Amino acid sequence: MNQAQTLLLDGLIKTKHVDKAALIRIADMNVMTATPGFNIHTWATVFVQAFFNNPAQIRREGQYFNDRYYKCYRADSNSIYLKAKEEGVIVAKTGNFILVGTYCQGMYPSVCVEAVEKLADYLRAKGN
């Protein structure tokens, strides 16, 4: 297990309020690491481009992810929050990475947001 995967597991998954997580490199739009079973490779480009194209458009239109429509509750230069019924996707941008965390039924969305945003803040503070 590499350091980035350990960071995802310890900083997000162990909270029990983040179901799956991934770290995407902005420079090449490739998934650097993801938690086991999180197939995000085909969505990496979509999440990176969401920050650089037009976050306001995602806010208005929402986003499809894994064959499900998610309504957008926040979209700005640092964060995108998506929700579909009892599950959601939290996406945060740092200097070099896009951090993605998901939550599912039975998890508190606010705790997932807090966990993802805290890890994103940590990466920003480290210059990543």
PLY file of the C-alpha trace (Angstrom):
ply
format ascii 1.0
element vertex 128
property float x
property float y
property float z
element edge 127
property int vertex1
property int vertex2
end_header
0.00 0.00 0.00
1.42 3.42 -0.93
1.41 6.57 1.17
-1.46 8.18 -0.78
-3.68 5.12 -0.34
-2.87 5.03 3.37
-3.85 8.69 3.58
-7.24 7.92 1.97
-7.88 4.93 4.22
-6.78 6.60 7.46
-8.11 10.09 6.72
-11.41 9.17 5.09
-12.54 5.55 5.18
-11.81 5.03 8.88
-14.26 7.84 9.72
-17.02 5.37 8.70
-18.72 8.29 6.90
-16.83 7.99 3.63
-17.67 4.93 1.56
-15.10 5.21 -1.24
-12.34 7.68 -2.06
-9.85 8.53 -4.78
-7.03 10.94 -5.47
-6.72 12.19 -9.06
-3.66 14.05 -10.40
-4.76 17.25 -12.12
-1.72 17.40 -14.43
-2.49 14.18 -16.32
-6.08 13.50 -15.13
-5.10 10.01 -13.95
-6.16 8.30 -10.77
-3.16 8.25 -8.46
-4.85 5.97 -5.95
-8.33 4.81 -4.99
-9.82 2.73 -2.25
-10.50 -0.91 -3.12
-13.51 -1.38 -5.38
-13.81 2.28 -6.41
-13.90 2.29 -10.21
-13.40 5.97 -10.88
-10.89 5.77 -13.73
-13.46 6.60 -16.43
-14.70 9.58 -14.39
-11.33 11.13 -13.52
-11.32 13.50 -16.50
-14.92 14.57 -15.81
-14.12 15.60 -12.24
-10.92 17.43 -13.17
-12.60 19.31 -16.01
-15.56 20.21 -13.78
-13.35 22.69 -11.93
-11.75 24.22 -14.99
-14.66 24.41 -17.42
-17.62 25.94 -15.65
-18.56 24.99 -12.06
-21.70 27.14 -12.41
-22.94 24.84 -15.17
-22.61 21.79 -12.92
-24.44 23.70 -10.19
-27.35 24.31 -12.59
-27.40 20.98 -14.40
-26.05 18.45 -11.89
-23.79 15.59 -12.91
-24.13 11.98 -13.97
-21.82 9.57 -12.16
-21.91 5.76 -12.38
-25.21 5.78 -14.32
-27.00 7.93 -11.76
-27.99 11.59 -11.83
-26.72 13.69 -8.94
-28.11 17.10 -8.08
-25.45 19.67 -7.29
-25.62 21.54 -3.99
-22.30 23.35 -4.22
-19.94 24.09 -7.07
-17.15 26.63 -6.79
-13.43 26.81 -7.50
-12.58 24.45 -4.59
-15.50 22.08 -4.00
-18.36 20.27 -5.69
-21.08 18.53 -3.64
-23.42 16.13 -5.44
-26.35 14.16 -4.01
-28.75 11.49 -5.30
-31.30 10.28 -2.73
-29.28 8.68 0.09
-25.85 8.86 -1.50
-23.51 11.58 -2.60
-20.15 12.58 -3.99
-17.86 15.21 -2.47
-15.12 16.53 -4.74
-12.39 18.91 -3.55
-9.58 20.53 -5.55
-6.12 21.13 -4.13
-3.08 22.49 -5.93
-2.15 19.22 -7.65
-5.03 16.86 -6.94
-8.74 16.28 -7.07
-9.95 14.43 -3.99
-13.18 12.43 -4.35
-15.15 10.91 -1.50
-18.54 9.20 -1.61
-21.11 8.44 1.04
-24.02 6.02 1.00
-27.22 5.32 2.89
-26.72 5.34 6.65
-23.81 7.78 6.53
-24.01 11.42 7.54
-23.33 13.65 4.51
-22.04 16.48 6.70
-19.39 14.20 8.25
-18.32 13.03 4.79
-18.01 16.67 3.68
-15.98 17.50 6.78
-13.62 14.54 6.30
-13.00 15.24 2.59
-12.55 18.98 3.14
-10.15 18.43 6.07
-7.98 16.12 3.98
-8.09 18.61 1.10
-7.02 21.39 3.50
-4.15 19.18 4.70
-3.00 18.60 1.11
-3.26 22.32 0.33
-1.18 23.14 3.43
1.48 20.68 2.25
1.58 22.39 -1.14
-0.16 19.60 -2.98
0 1
1 2
2 3
3 4
4 5
5 6
6 7
7 8
8 9
9 10
10 11
11 12
12 13
13 14
14 15
15 16
16 17
17 18
18 19
19 20
20 21
21 22
22 23
23 24
24 25
25 26
26 27
27 28
28 29
29 30
30 31
31 32
32 33
33 34
34 35
35 36
36 37
37 38
38 39
39 40
40 41
41 42
42 43
43 44
44 45
45 46
46 47
47 48
48 49
49 50
50 51
51 52
52 53
53 54
54 55
55 56
56 57
57 58
58 59
59 60
60 61
61 62
62 63
63 64
64 65
65 66
66 67
67 68
68 69
69 70
70 71
71 72
72 73
73 74
74 75
75 76
76 77
77 78
78 79
79 80
80 81
81 82
82 83
83 84
84 85
85 86
86 87
87 88
88 89
89 90
90 91
91 92
92 93
93 94
94 95
95 96
96 97
97 98
98 99
99 100
100 101
101 102
102 103
103 104
104 105
105 106
106 107
107 108
108 109
109 110
110 111
111 112
112 113
113 114
114 115
115 116
116 117
117 118
118 119
119 120
120 121
121 122
122 123
123 124
124 125
125 126
126 127
